[in-house]
């Protein structure tokens, strides 16, 4: 199957909202944000001033949005450099095991390499996601020890 990878644009917002709902369900969410709220938040995150994030999208051979890689730049990384942080990489089942994920990772690496003073690319995956772990290992990436992830809601006091 042929797939096209390109930066997200405003016309992708409705399809991204649907894809993000699919991602939420993939991770087991049972309460899903209303579609209008999702579309508004996508527009603010990707196209606000300043944007909070960027995304590459994947279109299948029919032009249907079937994947995304959402990322941001974080500072500081090493010294005063910054890093490209991959927050989400997701492909619909129809595009898995076809090299599209590897192409996405290569495109992200190229974006990081082209950005002045970007010293690395980083991401996380769940320990309970063996498919993702196997995918990253197949690309030659090793899991790192040493970091513990903490999370708290913004409204927690």
C-alpha positions as CSV (number, residue, x, y, z in Angstrom):
1,X,0.0,0.0,0.0
2,X,1.3,3.5,-0.9
3,X,1.4,6.0,1.8
4,X,2.2,9.7,1.7
5,X,3.9,11.5,4.7
6,X,3.5,15.3,5.0
7,X,3.2,18.0,7.5
8,X,-0.3,18.5,8.9
9,X,-2.3,21.4,7.7
10,X,-5.6,23.1,8.8
11,X,-7.6,21.0,6.4
12,X,-6.6,17.9,8.3
13,X,-8.2,19.0,11.6
14,X,-11.5,17.0,11.2
15,X,-9.6,13.8,10.2
16,X,-7.0,14.4,13.0
17,X,-9.9,14.7,15.5
18,X,-11.2,11.3,14.4
19,X,-7.7,9.7,14.4
20,X,-7.0,11.1,18.0
21,X,-10.3,9.5,19.1
22,X,-9.1,6.2,17.6
23,X,-5.8,6.6,19.4
24,X,-7.6,7.2,22.7
25,X,-9.6,4.1,22.3
26,X,-6.5,2.1,21.3
27,X,-5.0,3.1,24.7
28,X,-8.2,2.0,26.5
29,X,-10.0,5.3,27.1
30,X,-13.7,5.0,27.7
31,X,-14.5,8.7,28.1
32,X,-13.8,10.6,24.9
33,X,-13.7,14.3,24.5
34,X,-16.5,15.7,22.3
35,X,-15.5,16.1,18.6
36,X,-15.9,19.9,18.6
37,X,-13.6,20.3,21.6
38,X,-11.0,18.0,20.0
39,X,-11.0,20.0,16.7
40,X,-10.6,23.3,18.6
41,X,-7.7,21.9,20.7
42,X,-6.0,20.5,17.6
43,X,-6.3,23.9,15.8
44,X,-4.8,25.7,18.9
45,X,-2.1,23.1,19.4
46,X,-0.9,22.9,15.8
47,X,-1.8,26.3,14.3
48,X,-2.0,28.7,17.3
49,X,0.3,31.5,17.8
50,X,2.7,30.2,18.8
51,X,1.9,26.5,18.0
52,X,2.4,24.1,20.9
53,X,3.3,21.2,18.6
54,X,3.8,20.0,15.1
55,X,2.6,16.8,13.3
56,X,3.4,14.7,10.3
57,X,0.4,13.0,8.9
58,X,0.2,9.8,6.8
59,X,-2.3,9.5,4.0
60,X,-3.1,6.1,2.6
61,X,-3.4,5.4,-1.1
62,X,-7.0,6.7,-1.0
63,X,-6.0,10.0,0.5
64,X,-7.5,9.0,3.9
65,X,-5.6,10.1,7.0
66,X,-4.3,6.9,8.5
67,X,-1.5,7.9,10.8
68,X,0.4,10.7,12.6
69,X,3.6,11.6,14.4
70,X,3.1,14.5,16.8
71,X,6.2,16.2,18.2
72,X,7.5,19.3,19.9
73,X,10.9,20.7,20.6
74,X,12.1,20.7,24.2
75,X,14.7,22.8,25.8
76,X,17.2,22.3,27.3
77,X,18.6,18.9,26.1
78,X,22.3,18.6,26.2
79,X,23.8,21.8,27.6
80,X,21.7,24.5,25.9
81,X,20.7,22.5,22.9
82,X,17.1,21.2,22.4
83,X,15.6,18.0,21.4
84,X,12.8,16.8,19.2
85,X,10.3,15.0,21.4
86,X,8.0,12.5,19.7
87,X,4.8,12.5,21.7
88,X,2.7,10.2,19.6
89,X,3.4,7.9,16.7
90,X,0.3,6.0,15.5
91,X,-0.6,4.1,12.3
92,X,-3.9,2.4,11.5
93,X,-3.7,-1.3,11.3
94,X,-3.9,-1.1,7.5
95,X,-0.5,0.6,7.3
96,X,1.4,-1.4,9.9
97,X,4.2,-3.8,9.0
98,X,4.8,-2.0,5.7
99,X,7.7,0.3,6.5
100,X,5.6,3.4,7.0
101,X,6.5,3.7,10.7
102,X,10.2,3.5,9.7
103,X,9.6,6.2,7.1
104,X,8.0,8.4,9.8
105,X,10.9,7.9,12.1
106,X,13.4,8.7,9.4
107,X,11.4,11.9,8.5
108,X,11.4,13.0,12.1
109,X,15.1,12.3,12.4
110,X,15.6,14.5,9.3
111,X,13.6,17.3,10.8
112,X,15.7,17.1,14.0
113,X,18.9,17.0,12.1
114,X,17.9,20.0,10.0
115,X,17.1,22.2,13.0
116,X,20.1,24.2,14.3
117,X,21.2,23.2,17.8
118,X,18.8,20.2,18.0
119,X,21.0,17.6,19.6
120,X,18.7,14.5,19.7
121,X,15.3,12.9,19.2
122,X,13.6,11.3,22.2
123,X,10.3,9.4,22.8
124,X,8.7,7.0,25.2
125,X,6.5,4.0,24.8
126,X,4.5,2.0,27.3
127,X,6.2,-1.1,28.8
128,X,2.8,-2.8,28.1
129,X,3.1,-2.2,24.4
130,X,5.3,-5.0,23.0
131,X,4.5,-4.2,19.4
132,X,5.9,-0.7,19.8
133,X,8.9,-1.9,21.7
134,X,9.6,-4.5,19.0
135,X,9.2,-1.9,16.3
136,X,11.7,0.5,17.8
137,X,14.2,-2.3,18.5
138,X,13.8,-3.4,14.8
139,X,15.0,0.1,13.8
140,X,18.1,-0.4,16.0
141,X,17.0,1.7,19.0
142,X,17.8,0.5,22.5
143,X,15.6,1.1,25.5
144,X,17.3,3.3,28.1
145,X,17.2,2.8,31.8
146,X,17.2,5.6,34.4
147,X,14.2,7.7,33.7
148,X,11.0,7.4,35.7
149,X,7.9,9.2,34.3
150,X,5.6,11.1,36.6
151,X,2.2,12.5,35.6
152,X,-0.3,14.7,37.4
153,X,-3.3,16.5,36.0
154,X,-3.0,20.3,35.5
155,X,-5.9,20.9,37.9
156,X,-4.4,18.8,40.7
157,X,-3.3,20.8,43.7
